[in-house]
Amino acid sequence: MTRNNTAVFGIYTAEDQAARAVDTLIAARFPGSSISVLLPDMRSDGGTLLSVHCGAAEQVGRAKELLKGTGAIDIAAAGESAGTRSRTPGSAPRVA
């Protein structure tokens, strides 16, 4: 399998939408260690950012579909360079 190392990002207006998206991604067999959630600063009215790191092209398309289906208001994908990820494989989704 060719590794694309692409991150797919989605913005959610509510924290519970992002939590539902994490559950949906895990149910679709994306490893929990590939999912990160960045909660907004309490003083801002920004959204919750969710990212899922994909190692294959078909995962990128599927991740975009799942984020759209769970209410993401903005979805984008970007390639990653080696060393971009800081989590240990097998760790739980990171919430900041």
PyRosetta script that sets phi, psi and omega in degrees:
from pyrosetta import init, pose_from_sequence

init()
pose = pose_from_sequence("MTRNNTAVFGIYTAEDQAARAVDTLIAARFPGSSISVLLPDMRSDGGTLLSVHCGAAEQVGRAKELLKGTGAIDIAAAGESAGTRSRTPGSAPRVA")
pose.set_psi(1, 133.5)
pose.set_omega(1, 176.9)
pose.set_phi(2, -79.5)
pose.set_psi(2, 134.3)
pose.set_omega(2, -179.6)
pose.set_phi(3, -97.3)
pose.set_psi(3, 117.4)
pose.set_omega(3, 179.5)
pose.set_phi(4, -88.5)
pose.set_psi(4, -26.1)
pose.set_omega(4, -176.6)
pose.set_phi(5, 48.6)
pose.set_psi(5, 65.6)
pose.set_omega(5, -179.5)
pose.set_phi(6, -115.8)
pose.set_psi(6, 136.7)
pose.set_omega(6, 175.0)
pose.set_phi(7, -101.7)
pose.set_psi(7, 134.0)
pose.set_omega(7, 175.7)
pose.set_phi(8, -108.8)
pose.set_psi(8, 130.7)
pose.set_omega(8, -176.0)
pose.set_phi(9, -117.3)
pose.set_psi(9, 144.5)
pose.set_omega(9, 173.8)
pose.set_phi(10, -139.8)
pose.set_psi(10, 144.5)
pose.set_omega(10, 177.3)
pose.set_phi(11, -107.0)
pose.set_psi(11, 132.1)
pose.set_omega(11, 178.3)
pose.set_phi(12, -118.3)
pose.set_psi(12, 141.9)
pose.set_omega(12, -179.6)
pose.set_phi(13, -80.0)
pose.set_psi(13, -19.0)
pose.set_omega(13, -179.0)
pose.set_phi(14, -133.0)
pose.set_psi(14, 142.3)
pose.set_omega(14, -179.0)
pose.set_phi(15, -60.3)
pose.set_psi(15, -37.2)
pose.set_omega(15, -179.4)
pose.set_phi(16, -67.1)
pose.set_psi(16, -29.3)
pose.set_omega(16, 174.9)
pose.set_phi(17, -65.0)
pose.set_psi(17, -43.3)
pose.set_omega(17, 179.7)
pose.set_phi(18, -64.5)
pose.set_psi(18, -40.1)
pose.set_omega(18, 178.2)
pose.set_phi(19, -62.8)
pose.set_psi(19, -40.4)
pose.set_omega(19, 177.9)
pose.set_phi(20, -65.4)
pose.set_psi(20, -37.6)
pose.set_omega(20, 178.3)
pose.set_phi(21, -64.4)
pose.set_psi(21, -40.7)
pose.set_omega(21, 177.3)
pose.set_phi(22, -59.9)
pose.set_psi(22, -47.6)
pose.set_omega(22, 179.1)
pose.set_phi(23, -59.4)
pose.set_psi(23, -41.2)
pose.set_omega(23, -179.6)
pose.set_phi(24, -65.7)
pose.set_psi(24, -43.7)
pose.set_omega(24, 179.0)
pose.set_phi(25, -62.8)
pose.set_psi(25, -42.7)
pose.set_omega(25, 179.4)
pose.set_phi(26, -65.8)
pose.set_psi(26, -40.5)
pose.set_omega(26, 177.3)
pose.set_phi(27, -63.5)
pose.set_psi(27, -27.8)
pose.set_omega(27, 178.3)
pose.set_phi(28, -87.0)
pose.set_psi(28, 12.2)
pose.set_omega(28, 175.0)
pose.set_phi(29, 75.1)
pose.set_psi(29, 22.6)
pose.set_omega(29, 168.4)
pose.set_phi(30, -81.1)
pose.set_psi(30, 131.6)
pose.set_omega(30, -178.8)
pose.set_phi(31, -64.7)
pose.set_psi(31, 139.2)
pose.set_omega(31, 177.6)
pose.set_phi(32, -55.5)
pose.set_psi(32, -30.2)
pose.set_omega(32, -179.4)
pose.set_phi(33, -70.9)
pose.set_psi(33, -11.2)
pose.set_omega(33, -179.8)
pose.set_phi(34, -96.1)
pose.set_psi(34, 1.3)
pose.set_omega(34, -174.6)
pose.set_phi(35, -113.6)
pose.set_psi(35, 132.2)
pose.set_omega(35, 176.2)
pose.set_phi(36, -129.3)
pose.set_psi(36, 145.3)
pose.set_omega(36, 177.4)
pose.set_phi(37, -128.3)
pose.set_psi(37, 128.5)
pose.set_omega(37, 177.2)
pose.set_phi(38, -113.1)
pose.set_psi(38, 110.7)
pose.set_omega(38, -178.3)
pose.set_phi(39, -77.1)
pose.set_psi(39, 148.7)
pose.set_omega(39, -179.5)
pose.set_phi(40, -71.7)
pose.set_psi(40, 155.5)
pose.set_omega(40, 172.8)
pose.set_phi(41, -63.7)
pose.set_psi(41, 136.9)
pose.set_omega(41, -176.7)
pose.set_phi(42, -61.4)
pose.set_psi(42, -23.1)
pose.set_omega(42, -178.9)
pose.set_phi(43, -85.8)
pose.set_psi(43, -8.8)
pose.set_omega(43, -178.1)
pose.set_phi(44, -104.4)
pose.set_psi(44, 166.6)
pose.set_omega(44, 175.2)
pose.set_phi(45, -107.0)
pose.set_psi(45, 22.0)
pose.set_omega(45, 180.0)
pose.set_phi(46, -70.1)
pose.set_psi(46, 167.0)
pose.set_omega(46, -179.8)
pose.set_phi(47, -90.9)
pose.set_psi(47, 179.3)
pose.set_omega(47, 177.2)
pose.set_phi(48, -94.3)
pose.set_psi(48, 126.8)
pose.set_omega(48, -179.2)
pose.set_phi(49, -95.7)
pose.set_psi(49, 129.2)
pose.set_omega(49, 176.2)
pose.set_phi(50, -119.0)
pose.set_psi(50, 136.3)
pose.set_omega(50, 174.0)
pose.set_phi(51, -129.1)
pose.set_psi(51, 145.6)
pose.set_omega(51, 174.8)
pose.set_phi(52, -130.9)
pose.set_psi(52, 128.6)
pose.set_omega(52, -177.1)
pose.set_phi(53, -94.4)
pose.set_psi(53, 125.5)
pose.set_omega(53, -173.9)
pose.set_phi(54, -114.7)
pose.set_psi(54, 138.7)
pose.set_omega(54, 179.5)
pose.set_phi(55, -105.0)
pose.set_psi(55, -1.7)
pose.set_omega(55, -179.2)
pose.set_phi(56, -141.2)
pose.set_psi(56, 148.0)
pose.set_omega(56, -176.8)
pose.set_phi(57, -57.3)
pose.set_psi(57, -40.1)
pose.set_omega(57, -179.0)
pose.set_phi(58, -66.5)
pose.set_psi(58, -27.5)
pose.set_omega(58, 176.4)
pose.set_phi(59, -68.2)
pose.set_psi(59, -35.7)
pose.set_omega(59, -179.3)
pose.set_phi(60, -61.1)
pose.set_psi(60, -50.2)
pose.set_omega(60, 179.1)
pose.set_phi(61, -61.2)
pose.set_psi(61, -42.5)
pose.set_omega(61, -179.9)
pose.set_phi(62, -65.9)
pose.set_psi(62, -42.2)
pose.set_omega(62, 178.8)
pose.set_phi(63, -61.5)
pose.set_psi(63, -43.0)
pose.set_omega(63, 178.4)
pose.set_phi(64, -60.7)
pose.set_psi(64, -43.6)
pose.set_omega(64, 178.3)
pose.set_phi(65, -60.1)
pose.set_psi(65, -44.7)
pose.set_omega(65, -177.8)
pose.set_phi(66, -67.5)
pose.set_psi(66, -40.2)
pose.set_omega(66, 178.0)
pose.set_phi(67, -64.5)
pose.set_psi(67, -43.2)
pose.set_omega(67, 177.6)
pose.set_phi(68, -60.8)
pose.set_psi(68, -43.9)
pose.set_omega(68, -178.6)
pose.set_phi(69, -68.0)
pose.set_psi(69, -18.5)
pose.set_omega(69, 179.6)
pose.set_phi(70, -103.5)
pose.set_psi(70, 10.5)
pose.set_omega(70, 170.5)
pose.set_phi(71, 98.5)
pose.set_psi(71, 13.9)
pose.set_omega(71, 176.7)
pose.set_phi(72, -62.3)
pose.set_psi(72, 136.9)
pose.set_omega(72, -177.9)
pose.set_phi(73, -93.7)
pose.set_psi(73, -16.2)
pose.set_omega(73, 177.7)
pose.set_phi(74, -146.6)
pose.set_psi(74, 126.8)
pose.set_omega(74, -176.9)
pose.set_phi(75, -127.6)
pose.set_psi(75, 134.1)
pose.set_omega(75, 178.9)
pose.set_phi(76, -146.6)
pose.set_psi(76, 161.5)
pose.set_omega(76, 176.5)
pose.set_phi(77, -133.6)
pose.set_psi(77, 145.7)
pose.set_omega(77, 178.6)
pose.set_phi(78, -144.9)
pose.set_psi(78, 141.0)
pose.set_omega(78, 176.5)
pose.set_phi(79, -69.4)
pose.set_psi(79, 149.9)
pose.set_omega(79, 178.9)
pose.set_phi(80, -111.6)
pose.set_psi(80, 146.4)
pose.set_omega(80, 173.1)
pose.set_phi(81, -93.9)
pose.set_psi(81, 161.9)
pose.set_omega(81, 179.4)
pose.set_phi(82, -56.9)
pose.set_psi(82, 137.3)
pose.set_omega(82, 177.7)
pose.set_phi(83, 86.9)
pose.set_psi(83, 4.9)
pose.set_omega(83, -178.7)
pose.set_phi(84, -71.0)
pose.set_psi(84, -35.5)
pose.set_omega(84, -176.2)
pose.set_phi(85, -85.4)
pose.set_psi(85, 141.5)
pose.set_omega(85, -177.0)
pose.set_phi(86, -114.8)
pose.set_psi(86, -3.8)
pose.set_omega(86, -177.8)
pose.set_phi(87, -85.1)
pose.set_psi(87, 152.8)
pose.set_omega(87, 175.5)
pose.set_phi(88, -80.0)
pose.set_psi(88, 133.2)
pose.set_omega(88, 178.0)
pose.set_phi(89, -54.5)
pose.set_psi(89, 138.0)
pose.set_omega(89, 179.2)
pose.set_phi(90, 90.7)
pose.set_psi(90, -4.4)
pose.set_omega(90, 179.8)
pose.set_phi(91, -79.2)
pose.set_psi(91, 162.8)
pose.set_omega(91, -178.8)
pose.set_phi(92, -73.6)
pose.set_psi(92, 161.6)
pose.set_omega(92, 176.1)
pose.set_phi(93, -54.7)
pose.set_psi(93, 139.3)
pose.set_omega(93, -177.6)
pose.set_phi(94, -92.1)
pose.set_psi(94, 132.1)
pose.set_omega(94, 176.3)
pose.set_phi(95, -118.2)
pose.set_psi(95, 124.1)
pose.set_omega(95, -179.6)
pose.set_phi(96, -108.9)
pose.dump_pdb("model.pdb")
